[in-house]
Amino acid sequence: MARTVWDSTLGKKTVMAVSGLIMLLYLVVHMVGNLKIFFGAGEFDHYAHWLRTVGEPFMHYEWTLWLVRIVLVAAVVAHAVSAYQLSRRDIRARPGKYVHKRPRASYATRTMRWGGIILGLFIVWHVLDLTTGTVHPGFEPGHPYRNVVDTFSTWYGNVIYIVAMLALGLHVRHGFWSAAQTLGAGSRTRDRALKTVANVLALLLTAGFIAVPVGVMTGVVS
């Protein structure tokens, strides 16, 4: 049954919708946590340490954090694979290009695929930058506040992050709407409310995440 569902177009769209909502929930929580940096190094570093001790003593040190990471990786892989396969299926079904562009296709809709690629590359860079420190020359394990400030003290760190967050906003705006339609939440009476929620979520996430590098650039966070 699982194979039959996965092989169907609706099944892949459902996987995309559910995995997308899981990632969206994580992004909201992650953004709120990031904003703690405006309360100082002590508050932010304490929050980073707390993430590793959630669930103790029932859960061992970092077990809960690793469980969240595993769920997120599974969601990202499922989302990317289903998106790719749906794209290939769409191309096979329509090998020729449209003579006229679809007039109602928004900018976010037309750039969903490129936005997904940008975000995928950003996730890899972000992990290597602020989690493992592989691409971060001044990285100091156990000092998240200092590492964040150090990253956003470079022009390339700001450019990469801000461009990725703008892509994220467009992706969330269209993705939330698409997920709602796939999961049957859309209707004539709810469509306007769903579009409003999608726009507000996209705006809040974009502004919330970009606030951190802007805070460092302006000296509010130092």
N, C-alpha and C positions, 0 to 999 in steps of 0.2 A: 504493500500500500504506500509506504514511504517513497519507494522508487517511482511509482505511478504519479504521485503528487509532484515529486521533484522534476519529472520529465515534462510535466505540463507547463504551459506558459503561466497560467494562474498560480500554480505552485511556486514557480520561481519568483513571481511578483510578490507573493505572500512572504516568502523567505526574505526578499529584499525589504519589505515593509517592516516585518518583525525585527530583523537585525538592525535596520535603520533606527527604529524606535528605541532599541536597547542602547545603541550608541548615542542617541539624542539625550536619553536620560543621564548617561554618564557625562556628556558634555555640560549639561546644566550643573550637575554636582561639581564637576571639575572647575567650571568657571567660578562658582561661588567660593570654592577653596582657593583659587588663584587670587581672588580679590582680598584675601587675608594679608597679602603682602603689603597693603596700604596701612596695616596696623603695626608694622615694624618687624624686625628680624626675629625677635623672640616669639611673637605670635605665629609667624609663618613657619619657622623651624619646628615649633611645637606641634603645629598641625601636620607637618610632614612626618614627624615621628609618630604621631597618633595613628596615622594611616597604617603604620607597620605593626601596631599593637591592638588593632580593632579585633574584638572577639576573645581577647585573653581573659582568663587563663584557659578557656575551653579550646580556643584556637591557638596554635603555636605562633611565635613571632613571625610576622609577614605572611602567614598562611592565608588570611583573608585577602590581603593585597594580591597575592598570587592567584587566588581564586577569581578575583575581579579581572585580573589580566588575562587569564585563560578564557573567560567568558567574552571579553572584548576581542581577543584575537579570533575566536570562533565567529563572532558577529562580523568582524571586518572581512574575514575570508569568505564567509557565506554571502555577504553583501556584494563583494567584488566578483566572485565567481558567477553568481546569479545575474549580475548586471552585464558581465561580459557575454555570457551565454544568451541572454535575451537580446543583446545588441547583435550578435552573430545571427541569431534566428531572424531578427528583423531585416538584416541585410539580405539573407538568403530569400526571404519572402518578397523583398522589393529590391532586386538587383539594380534597377535603374533609378536615377535620381528624379525627384519630383520636378516637373516643369516649372511650377510656381511654388514658392515657399509658403508654408502654412502661415496664414496671417495672424493666427492667434498664438503662435509659439513665442513665448517670452524669451528674454535674453537668458534667464536662468535655465530654461528648458533646453535651449540650444547649446548651452555650455556645460550641461550636467556631466557628460563623459569626460571632458577635459578637466572639469572641476574635481571629479573623482580621482583622476590620475594625479593632479596636483596635491590633493589631500593625502593620497597614498604615499607619495614621495615625502611629503612633509612629516607624516607619522614616523617614517624611518629616521629622518633627520632629527626630529624632536627627541626620540628615544636615545639616539646616539649622542645628542647634545646634552640633555638634562637628566638622563637616567643612568647611562653608562659612562658618559663623559668622553667617549671615543673621539669625537670631532671637536671637543671643547678643551683647548690647551690649558686653560686656567681652572679646570674643574677640580673641586674639592669634595670628596664624598662626605656626607653628613652635614653639609652646609648649603641647603637648597636656596636660602635667601641670597647668599653671596653668589651662587652660580647663576641664578636668574638675572641679577643685576649685571653680572659680568657679561652674560650673553647679550643683553639688550643695551650694552654700552658699545657694541659694534654695529656699524651700519648694515652689514650683511645679515646679522642676526635679526635686526628690525625689519629689513626688507622681506626676508623669507617668511617671517612670522606674520606680518601684516598682510602680505599677498595671500598667504594660506588662509587667514581668517576671513578675508573678503570672499574667497572661493567657498569657504565653509558657509558663510551667510547665504549665498546664492543656492548652495546645495541643500541647506536646511529648508529654505523657503519653498523650493519646488518639491523636495523629498517628503516633507511633512504632508503636503497636499496630496501627493501621489499615494503615500501610505494610507491616508484616510480613505481615499477612493478605493484602493485595493481591498482594504479590510471592511468595506461596506459602511463606513461612517458618514459618507457624503450623501447629501440629499438637497433638494431645492431649497428647503428651509434652513439647512445647516451650512451650505456652501460658503455663504458670506462670512459666517462666524469662523469656519475653518481657515479660510484665506486670511482673515484677520489674525488668528492665532499663529499661523505660519509666518506672517510678516513680522509680528511682534517677537516671536521666538528668534527668528533670524537676526533681527535688529539687536535684541538684547545680548545674544551670544556673541555677535560680531563686536559690539561696543564693549562688552565685558572682557573679552579676551584681549582686544587691542588696547584697553585701558592700562594694562600692565607695561608693555613696552613704551607707551606714551608717558606713563608715570616715571619710568626710568630716564627717558630722554629729556623730560622737563625738570628733573631733579626732585620731584615729589617723592620718589622712591630712590634711595641712595645708600 
